[in-house]
Amino acid sequence: SENPVLVGVVGIDWGDYEAWFSSQNIDTQYVKIIEEKPMASAYITTDRQGNQICNFYPGAMAATPKISISNSKNDIAIAIIAPDNTKRMMDFVNQCRHLRIPYVFDPGQNLPEISAADLNHALQGAKALILNEYELELLLDKIGVTKKKLFSLIELLIVTRGEKGSTIESADRKEEIDIAEPKHAVDPTGCGDAYRAGILQGLMKNYSRKKMGQVAALLATYNLEQYGTQNHHFTMAEFAKRYEKSFQEGL
């Protein structure tokens, strides 16, 4: 268990979410509330092959209040810059670089909206870049580089591949990560975010790439087995037992 800090912009319907975050001991000191708008919302339709269509309403996310993380009362060990208002994403890149906070860049569905210049700027010095196979091809095409050239900008490239697992790659080495076999597949929505939680834990704890990827894969599987994006739960003892069963090695 770590001490995560949520950073972002929310709307007038934040109350239930705030209560949930509070119940999970997640720090919300950097959350800005926009009273005039509801929160961003997404409606995702998934077919039996796992293909998804997403309808998205930005709501309060479109607002651009200044959020400074420089006055944090806690040392920030690592940050993840995930899909958000693109101006705010780039502001967080600049803040992390100025404060020397290692960050994972996770452009996701915002890739089409981010300029090539901003992408190059965000990638330079990033601890890791994480995306899926389609997003990787889109990014390489957009900034006009080969995958090999990408490693002059970033340390680690992490690519999720759905049921085919994932890869964690640097300039000199590529680690293939298997999935953790699910008991049953219910809903893939949120699996990428669960996977990212494992990556952040691994980077913080200096896990080997294989162990980091396998922790991330098992977290994604827990999410896959539940309907919705944050309804999975487990004890650390249960997680360790299932990790050993899934990968034939101890956690």
Secondary structure, DSSP 8 states (H G I E B T S, - for coil): ----EEEEEE-TT-HHHHHHHHHTT-EEEEEEE-TTS---EEEEEE-TTS-EEEEEE-GGGG-------TT-SS----EEE-SS-HHHHHHHHHHHHHHT--EEE--GGGGGGS-HHHHHHHHTT-SEEEEEHHHHHHHHHHHT--HHHHTTT-SEEEEE-GGG-EEEE-SS-EEEE-----S-----TTHHHHHHHHHHHHHHHT--HHHHHHHHHHHHHHHHTSSSSS-----HHHHHHHHHHHHSS--
